[in-house]
């Protein structure tokens, strides 16, 4: 039976995939992720990436969508949302309608796969994200990367 580690393995196989051209929400692998959920090239793709990874890992039942908000609503309706404080390796972390931060900014919806902690700091893998790797951090939201997890308010478990 597939588990959360299978989901992480699928996601890690895609590390460093990037949009071509940057900031286009397209490219060979990005378009593959989007095709899996039936969304056109140029669409936001963090949730499509998670769905693609679940298919590769053999984890059934995820809502087939590129929309984080729709994924959250369908997961909630099927009893798959768990408390963010109860996350385990391989859970899908979601930022949905996140409150305004102290600096007045409101982060947009986003999704990824929780990979555990490094020195007590939660980590996750996501697509359509800014690379955390200094060697390639060009400030664009164009990569699959594993980095520090901030500003997530929900989690879902399908394994």
C-alpha positions in Angstrom: 0.0 0.0 0.0 1.5 3.4 -1.0 2.4 5.8 1.8 3.6 9.3 2.4 7.2 8.4 1.7 6.2 7.2 -1.8 4.6 10.6 -2.4 7.9 12.3 -1.2 9.9 10.1 -3.5 7.8 11.1 -6.5 8.1 14.7 -5.6 11.9 14.6 -5.0 12.3 13.0 -8.4 11.1 16.4 -9.8 13.4 18.7 -7.8 14.8 21.5 -9.9 12.2 21.2 -12.6 11.6 24.8 -13.7 9.3 26.7 -16.0 10.5 27.4 -19.5 10.6 30.3 -19.9 10.7 31.4 -16.2 7.5 33.1 -15.0 5.4 31.5 -17.7 3.6 28.7 -15.8 4.6 26.4 -18.7 7.4 24.2 -19.9 7.7 20.4 -20.7 7.2 19.0 -17.2 5.0 21.9 -16.0 2.7 21.2 -18.9 2.7 17.5 -17.9 1.5 18.3 -14.4 -1.2 20.6 -15.8 -2.3 18.0 -18.3 -2.9 15.5 -15.5 -5.6 17.8 -14.0 -6.9 19.1 -17.4 -5.6 22.6 -17.0 -4.1 24.6 -19.9 -0.5 25.6 -20.1 0.0 29.0 -18.3 -2.2 28.0 -15.3 -0.9 28.0 -11.7 0.5 24.6 -11.1 1.4 23.9 -7.4 -1.7 21.8 -6.9 -1.3 20.0 -10.3 2.2 19.1 -9.2 0.9 17.5 -6.0 -1.8 15.6 -8.0 0.8 14.3 -10.5 3.1 13.2 -7.7 0.2 11.3 -6.1 -0.5 9.5 -9.4 3.2 8.5 -9.7 3.2 7.2 -6.1 0.0 5.2 -6.6 -2.0 7.2 -4.0 -5.6 7.4 -5.1 -8.4 9.7 -4.2 -7.0 13.2 -4.5 -9.3 15.7 -6.1 -8.2 16.2 -9.7 -7.7 20.0 -9.8 -5.2 22.7 -10.2 -7.1 24.9 -7.7 -5.9 24.8 -4.1 -9.2 26.2 -2.9 -11.2 23.5 -4.8 -8.8 20.8 -3.5 -9.4 22.0 0.0 -13.2 22.1 -0.3 -13.4 18.6 -1.9 -10.9 17.1 0.7 -12.9 18.7 3.5 -16.1 17.2 2.1 -14.5 13.7 2.1 -13.0 14.0 5.6 -9.4 14.2 4.4 -8.5 17.5 6.1 -6.5 17.1 9.3 -5.3 19.6 11.8 -2.1 21.3 10.6 -0.5 20.5 14.0 -1.0 16.8 13.3 0.9 16.7 10.0 3.1 13.7 9.2 5.6 13.1 6.5 3.8 12.8 3.2 0.8 14.9 4.1 -0.3 17.6 1.7 0.0 21.1 3.2 -2.3 23.8 2.1 -2.5 27.6 2.4 -6.1 28.5 1.7 -7.5 32.0 2.5 -4.5 32.6 4.8 -5.0 35.6 7.1 -3.2 38.9 6.5 0.3 38.9 8.0 1.7 41.4 10.4 3.4 43.2 7.4 -0.1 43.7 5.8 0.5 41.2 3.1 -1.8 38.2 2.4 -0.1 35.2 0.9 -1.9 33.5 -2.0 -3.2 30.0 -2.0 -0.4 27.3 -2.3 0.1 23.6 -1.8 3.0 21.2 -1.2 4.1 17.9 0.4 5.4 17.9 3.9 8.8 16.2 4.2 9.6 16.6 7.9 11.8 18.9 9.8 15.5 20.0 9.6 16.8 21.4 12.8 13.2 21.7 14.0 12.1 23.7 11.0 9.3 22.2 8.9 10.1 21.5 5.3 8.0 20.8 2.2 8.3 20.2 -1.5 6.2 22.3 -3.9 6.0 23.4 -7.5 5.4 26.9 -8.8 7.6 28.2 -5.9 10.6 30.4 -5.4 13.7 28.3 -5.2 15.4 28.2 -1.8 18.7 27.3 -3.4 21.0 30.3 -3.4 22.7 29.2 -6.6 19.5 29.6 -8.6 17.3 31.8 -6.5 16.3 34.4 -9.1 13.1 35.5 -7.3 10.7 33.8 -9.6 8.0 31.4 -8.7 9.1 28.9 -11.3 10.6 25.9 -9.6 10.0 22.5 -7.9 12.0 22.9 -4.7 12.2 21.6 -1.1 12.5 24.4 1.5 11.2 25.8 4.8 7.5 25.7 5.2 5.8 28.9 6.2 2.2 30.2 6.3 0.2 27.0 5.9 -3.1 26.6 7.7 -4.4 23.2 6.6 -3.2 19.7 5.8 -4.8 16.7 4.0 -3.9 13.0 4.2 -4.7 10.5 1.5 -2.3 7.7 2.2 
